[in-house]
Amino acid sequence: MMTDTSTRALAAKAVRASREQSRWQRTLVSIAYFVIPLVVVIALWQLATTLPARPSPFFPPPLAIFENTWNLLFGSERAVQQVFAGELLQSLGRMALGYIIGAAWGVVIGTAMGLNRSARETVTPIVEFLRSIPATATLPLFIILLGGGDDMRVVFIAYGVSWFVLINTASGVGSIHKTMLDLGKVFRVSPVRRLFAIILPAALPKIFAGLRIASTAALLLAIVSEFMLATNGIGYMLIQAQGRFQLLNMWSWMIVLAIIGLLLNSLLEFIESKVLAWHRLSRAKI
Amino acid sequence: MAIAADAAPRRRRNAKTGAIWRGIAGVVGLAVILEIVSRSGLVDPRFLPPFSEVLLRAITLWGDPVFRADVGNTLLTYLLGILISIVIAIPLGVVFGLFTPAYRAARAIIELLRPIPPVSLIPLVLLMLGAGLEMKLVVVVFAALWPIMFNTLYGVHDVDPYAKDMARSFGVSRFGVIRRIVIPSAAPFIVTGIRISSSIALIVVITVELIAGGAQGLGAFISRARASYADSLETYLSVLAATITAGLLGLLINLAIGWVERRYFGWDSTAKDGA
């Protein structure tokens, strides 16, 4: 009896150990898969840009770019101040404000369209046409109407962002099963509670899909709007570096933009996984 | 029985014509409201010219050879960009989908490249290649590549493994399996990717033309019209009309691709979903 349990315990321990080991191995392999290609590519790039006698001026060595980016961002107290309290804050602030306004507008109009069938059918051709206009093509229009200031940029971003959210919200709300809506009516749930407890949660997965696309679009629109008539922001810094032929700085600002894009995407994914955990669980059971 | 059987299609047809009539009413109503608001001076006509004049300008612009050349240029860049993206992205997607180690090795690079906003490449590529077609194509292909590649990848993962095994046991070569089983069964996914890429590509083409000084195309036309003589009604009309034309192009392209998708790939459930 005694030996039996101890053998069993030993066996269980061995299994656990091997499982742990294989998990460690798997993590190691996936880290290797991530790190090795990156190191190889950067090494090749470094070699290709330092070995030739006359390297291309457009592709600086990666190590020089990293160093330059570090100096640009954290080089001196003044640089840190200027970049983080100036350019980054301005760009991200405008982007966030435009995004929030556009998303709110999109959700409100999209919900109204999704709930009211005849209203949806009336405005569908107009919406389809307006959203077919490439958002950036409307920038000159916004400049004419609102001038070249920061308000114009926020409105422009909000306009461009709103379509993604609007379309997704309308289709999410419109495809809610009628039984669910009727259930709310039968139980005499107040219209406000029906909206917040039934309609919006049911449409949330679709709305989030729209919000995610919209976040990518918001960054793009913010950059484009800073290419024209701006006086600050990362897009402005990028275009300034181009005008002065400062290739290292151009690469650095491009890296900064890539990092922002990456962070933005991860942030939205994180929020989505928290907010929509219930949705995935309900799907998994079926 | 017979009556009940054909009552349902008729009701559906009625609902459809109802939707069309409501849509027409919406468009006409908006046009009339815009016209009245502008003509009555409720809103300054400098900010909102009468709708009929904008529409007229959108039509008469086609008489201008410069405008026609610009539209042709935009369409050419768009088509070439999509074609190049397809040629690069589908083989990549197939390779990554069939050989997981290849995808895992490339993933780090892909995950770092993908979030780069394509428009941030414009200044660099503009310095390297000038404001010509190549410059536009580089930026467009960089933007349009990803949706096609990832959709091909998902499509290849979705292929029925038994179908592949069966083809192999019937003596079809490895390449034959890719050509006859993998690509056809991934096709609906690929087309969805092309549809998503297509709207991205049009946005990027027009953005590049808008920003790159000296470029040709519809975006450049709008940009020039805005800059040429500021604050005059003439310029403003041209900007509005050209912007509407850009929307029309986008709409036509969307409708065409949607039609192809429904007509030839409608048998697949993913085509209906719409991303």
Interface residues (C-beta under 8 A of the other chain):
Chain A: S30 Y33 F34 V35 I36 P37 L38 V41 F58 S118 E121 T122 V123 T124 P125 I126 E128 F129 L130 S132 I133 P134 A135 T136 A137 T138 L139 P140 L141 I143 I144 L145 S171 A209 T216 L219 L220 I223 V224 F227 M228 G235 L238 I239 A241 Q242 F245 L247 M250 W251 W253 M254 L257 A258 G261 L262 L264 N265
Chain B: G18 A19 R22 G23 I24 A25 G26 V27 G29 L30 F47 R104 A105 A106 R107 A108 I109 E111 L112 P115 I116 P117 P118 V119 S120 L121 I122 P123 L124 L126 L127 M128 L202 I203 I206 T207 L210 I211 L218 G219 I222 S223 A225 R226 Y236 V239 L240 T243 I244 A246 G247 L248 G250 L251 N254 G274 A275
